[in-house]
Each structure stands twice: as structure tokens, then as C-alpha cells.
Amino acid sequence: MKRNLKADPHRILVVDDEEGFREGLADLLGMEGYSVHVAKDAVEAVRVLPGFRPELILLDLHMPNLDGEAFMRGLAGLPASSKVPVVLISAKEELEAIASRTGAAGYLRKPFEAPQLLSLLEKMLP
């Protein structure tokens, strides 16, 4: 499902405190032709948002300092980022309800396979 490498690839911000998971996602998405920036937590994500201007955010729910739900509430107050679709990533049982409650554009339950993620991204970033 490799995407055509374009001069202006879609920009995705990956926010997850698990370094191996975060870097693995970044590698996969980079190989698929996306422009990827990573953040180790929601606080770092808030700092990089203005400069990177992602078209989609992949967000872990359970992180130190500021969890995914708090990040979502804060994102709504940032005019330039409030309309950026967010896909929640978590192993939490109540993930679907959290996605609905926070206004997330979608969700993926950990663990997931690469084709699940890539299919979701193809639908959200045509």
C-alpha cells in the first residue's frame, strides 16, 4: 500500500511516550511517503504544533505530564490546530467511548497491525 512520494507529503504528528512504538510508527509512515514529526508527550506536542502544522495527529491516551484527553481539550482552544483530526491510540477498553467524548476523528486499539493504520490514514488523508 506504498503511497506515491509527493513533493508535498501529508504531515503527521505522532505523540506517544513509548520510544520504540513512537519511532516504529515514524519509520513506517516515513517509508509510506508521509512527513512525520514525533513528540514524546503531549507537552512536547503542543510546542511543535505551530511549526510543523500537522494534517493529522496520532495520539496515545496514557502519557505522563498531560494525558491524551487533556491534550484534546487544549487542542480545541488552539485556533490553528483545533480542526486537525486526531486518531487516539490506546489499549484501554473504553477507547471508543473516549474517542466519541473527546471528538477524535478515529481510534486504533493497541496492538494493531500496520495495514489497519495505513488503511485508516488513506481514508482520512486522501
C-alpha positions as CSV (number, residue, x, y, z in Angstrom):
1,M,0.0,0.0,0.0
2,K,3.0,2.2,-0.5
3,R,2.0,5.8,-1.3
4,N,3.5,7.8,-4.2
5,L,6.2,10.1,-2.8
6,K,4.9,13.6,-3.5
7,A,6.6,16.9,-3.3
8,D,4.2,17.9,-0.6
9,P,3.5,14.8,1.6
10,H,0.8,14.7,4.2
11,R,2.2,15.8,7.6
12,I,1.5,13.5,10.6
13,L,2.4,14.2,14.3
14,V,3.0,11.0,16.4
15,V,2.6,11.6,20.1
16,D,3.5,8.6,22.3
17,D,5.7,8.2,25.4
18,E,6.9,4.7,24.4
19,E,10.0,5.5,22.3
20,G,10.1,2.2,20.4
21,F,6.5,2.4,19.4
22,R,6.8,6.1,18.5
23,E,9.9,5.6,16.4
24,G,8.5,2.4,14.8
25,L,5.4,4.4,13.7
26,A,7.6,7.2,12.4
27,D,9.7,4.8,10.4
28,L,6.6,3.0,8.9
29,L,4.9,6.3,8.0
30,G,8.1,7.7,6.5
31,M,8.5,4.7,4.3
32,E,4.9,5.2,3.2
33,G,5.7,8.7,2.0
34,Y,4.3,10.7,4.9
35,S,6.2,13.6,6.5
36,V,6.4,12.7,10.2
37,H,7.3,14.5,13.4
38,V,7.4,12.8,16.8
39,A,6.7,14.0,20.3
40,K,7.4,12.0,23.5
41,D,4.4,13.6,25.3
42,A,1.6,16.0,24.9
43,V,3.6,18.9,26.3
44,E,6.2,18.5,23.6
45,A,3.4,18.1,21.0
46,V,2.0,21.5,22.0
47,R,5.4,23.0,21.4
48,V,5.8,21.6,17.9
49,L,2.3,22.1,16.6
50,P,2.8,25.7,15.3
51,G,6.0,24.9,13.4
52,F,5.1,21.5,12.0
53,R,1.4,22.2,11.3
54,P,0.3,18.5,11.1
55,E,-2.7,17.4,8.9
56,L,-3.3,14.5,11.4
57,I,-2.2,13.6,14.9
58,L,-1.8,10.1,16.1
59,L,-2.2,10.4,19.9
60,D,-1.5,8.0,22.7
61,L,-4.0,8.4,25.6
62,H,-1.9,7.3,28.5
63,M,1.2,9.6,28.9
64,P,2.9,11.3,31.8
65,N,2.5,15.1,32.5
66,L,-0.5,15.7,30.2
67,D,-2.6,12.7,29.1
68,G,-4.3,12.4,25.7
69,E,-7.7,13.5,26.9
70,A,-6.3,16.7,28.4
71,F,-4.3,17.4,25.2
72,M,-7.6,17.1,23.2
73,R,-9.3,19.6,25.4
74,G,-6.3,22.0,25.0
75,L,-6.2,21.4,21.2
76,A,-9.8,22.8,20.9
77,G,-8.5,26.1,22.2
78,L,-5.8,26.5,19.7
79,P,-7.3,28.1,16.6
80,A,-4.6,26.9,14.1
81,S,-4.9,23.3,15.4
82,S,-8.5,22.9,16.5
83,K,-9.6,21.3,13.2
84,V,-6.7,18.9,12.9
85,P,-8.1,15.3,13.0
86,V,-6.8,13.2,15.9
87,V,-6.6,9.4,16.0
88,L,-6.5,8.1,19.5
89,I,-4.2,5.1,20.1
90,S,-4.6,3.0,23.3
91,A,-5.2,-0.4,24.8
92,K,-8.0,1.0,27.0
93,E,-11.3,-0.9,26.9
94,E,-13.3,2.3,26.8
95,L,-11.3,3.7,23.8
96,E,-14.4,4.0,21.6
97,A,-16.3,6.0,24.2
98,I,-13.3,8.2,24.9
99,A,-12.9,8.9,21.2
100,S,-16.6,9.9,21.0
101,R,-16.4,12.0,24.1
102,T,-13.3,13.9,23.0
103,G,-14.3,14.5,19.4
104,A,-11.5,12.4,18.0
105,A,-11.7,11.6,14.3
106,G,-10.9,7.9,14.9
107,Y,-9.1,5.4,17.1
108,L,-6.9,2.4,16.9
109,R,-6.7,-0.2,19.7
110,K,-3.2,-1.4,20.7
111,P,-1.8,-3.6,19.5
112,F,-2.7,-3.1,15.8
113,E,-1.2,-4.1,12.5
114,A,0.4,-1.7,10.0
115,P,-2.3,-2.3,7.4
116,Q,-5.0,-1.2,9.8
117,L,-3.2,2.1,10.4
118,L,-2.4,2.7,6.7
119,S,-6.0,2.0,5.7
120,L,-7.3,4.5,8.2
121,L,-4.8,7.1,7.1
122,E,-5.7,6.6,3.4
123,K,-9.4,7.3,4.3
124,M,-8.6,10.3,6.4
125,L,-5.9,11.8,4.2
126,P,-6.8,11.1,0.6
